[in-house]
Amino acid sequence: QVQLVESGGGLVQAGDSLRLSCTASERTFRVGWFRQAPGKEREFVGSIIMSVGSTVYADSVKGRFTISRVNAKNTVYLQMNSLKREDTAVYYCAARTVVGGAYDVYPYWGQGIQVTVSS
């Protein structure tokens, strides 16, 4: 059972930047970020393959958000720039240890962290 802990959320103004962290209790194959705004379905944000660092992003965040990792720390970062009000949501990281599979399907999830962007 992989444990995931997110940190770095908070309240920022539109146009600001924020960096979220996700630390896993063990090595993983792929880590993804998702978000869920009030009254909306959970949305895929992006993911990274830990071994090679390759990433994929949702169109809604492409060019503004960047995912990176530090393998020695089993930690993944979500750097969010040029934040908009519509980025307000609870952000979750998720992980899978099995190689392969869909980039948006994960068995292990963090508890979520709030990001609020004010205008």
C-alpha positions as CSV (number, residue, x, y, z in Angstrom):
1,Q,0.0,0.0,0.0
2,V,1.6,3.2,-1.2
3,Q,1.0,6.2,1.1
4,L,0.9,9.7,-0.6
5,V,1.2,13.0,1.2
6,E,0.5,16.3,-0.6
7,S,1.7,19.7,0.7
8,G,2.0,23.3,-0.5
9,G,-1.6,24.3,-1.1
10,G,-3.1,27.6,0.0
11,L,-4.7,30.9,-1.0
12,V,-3.1,32.9,-3.8
13,Q,-4.2,35.7,-6.1
14,A,-4.8,35.3,-9.8
15,G,-1.6,35.4,-11.7
16,D,0.5,34.1,-8.8
17,S,2.4,30.8,-8.7
18,L,2.2,27.9,-6.3
19,R,4.1,24.6,-6.0
20,L,2.5,21.5,-4.7
21,S,4.5,18.5,-3.5
22,C,3.6,14.8,-3.3
23,T,5.8,12.4,-1.4
24,A,5.3,8.7,-1.7
25,S,6.2,6.1,0.9
26,E,8.0,4.0,-1.7
27,R,9.1,4.0,-5.3
28,T,6.4,4.3,-7.9
29,F,6.1,4.0,-11.7
30,R,3.9,6.9,-12.5
31,V,2.5,9.8,-10.4
32,G,-0.5,11.8,-11.5
33,W,-2.2,15.0,-10.4
34,F,-5.9,15.5,-10.4
35,R,-8.2,18.2,-9.2
36,Q,-11.8,18.6,-8.2
37,A,-13.7,21.8,-8.0
38,P,-16.9,22.2,-6.0
39,G,-19.8,20.7,-7.9
40,K,-17.6,19.3,-10.6
41,E,-16.1,15.9,-11.5
42,R,-12.5,15.1,-10.8
43,E,-10.3,16.2,-13.6
44,F,-6.9,14.9,-14.7
45,V,-4.2,17.5,-14.6
46,G,-1.0,15.7,-15.6
47,S,1.3,12.9,-14.8
48,I,4.9,11.9,-14.9
49,I,6.8,8.6,-15.3
50,M,9.3,8.6,-12.5
51,S,12.1,6.7,-14.2
52,V,12.4,8.8,-17.3
53,G,10.6,12.0,-16.3
54,S,8.2,12.0,-19.3
55,T,5.1,14.0,-18.7
56,V,1.6,14.5,-20.1
57,Y,-0.8,17.4,-19.4
58,A,-4.4,18.3,-19.7
59,D,-5.0,21.0,-22.3
60,S,-6.4,23.3,-19.6
61,V,-3.1,23.5,-17.8
62,K,-0.6,23.0,-20.6
63,G,2.0,25.8,-20.7
64,R,1.1,26.9,-17.2
65,F,1.7,23.9,-15.1
66,T,4.9,21.8,-14.9
67,I,5.4,18.4,-13.2
68,S,8.9,17.4,-12.1
69,R,10.3,14.8,-9.7
70,V,13.2,14.0,-7.4
71,N,13.5,10.2,-7.4
72,A,15.8,10.0,-4.4
73,K,13.0,11.6,-2.4
74,N,10.1,9.8,-4.0
75,T,8.7,13.2,-4.5
76,V,6.8,14.8,-7.4
77,Y,6.1,18.5,-7.8
78,L,3.4,20.4,-9.5
79,Q,4.5,23.9,-10.4
80,M,1.5,26.1,-11.1
81,N,2.1,29.4,-12.8
82,S,-0.3,32.1,-14.0
83,L,-3.0,30.8,-11.8
84,K,-6.6,31.5,-12.6
85,R,-9.8,31.5,-10.5
86,E,-10.9,28.4,-12.4
87,D,-7.8,26.6,-11.0
88,T,-9.4,26.6,-7.6
89,A,-9.9,23.0,-6.5
90,V,-8.8,20.3,-4.2
91,Y,-5.7,18.8,-5.8
92,Y,-4.9,15.1,-5.4
93,C,-1.8,13.2,-6.3
94,A,-2.1,9.5,-7.2
95,A,0.4,6.8,-8.0
96,R,0.8,3.4,-9.5
97,T,3.6,1.0,-9.0
98,V,2.9,-1.4,-11.9
99,V,4.6,-0.5,-15.1
100,G,2.3,0.6,-18.0
101,G,-1.4,1.3,-17.9
102,A,-3.4,4.4,-18.6
103,Y,-1.9,7.7,-17.6
104,D,-5.1,8.7,-15.8
105,V,-5.8,5.5,-13.8
106,Y,-4.3,5.0,-10.4
107,P,-4.9,2.7,-7.4
108,Y,-3.3,4.9,-4.7
109,W,-4.4,8.4,-3.8
110,G,-3.4,11.2,-1.4
111,Q,-5.8,13.0,0.9
112,G,-6.0,16.1,-1.3
113,I,-5.0,19.7,-0.7
114,Q,-6.9,22.9,-1.2
115,V,-5.8,25.5,-3.7
116,T,-7.8,28.7,-3.8
117,V,-7.2,31.4,-6.4
118,S,-8.8,34.7,-5.7
119,S,-9.3,37.5,-8.3
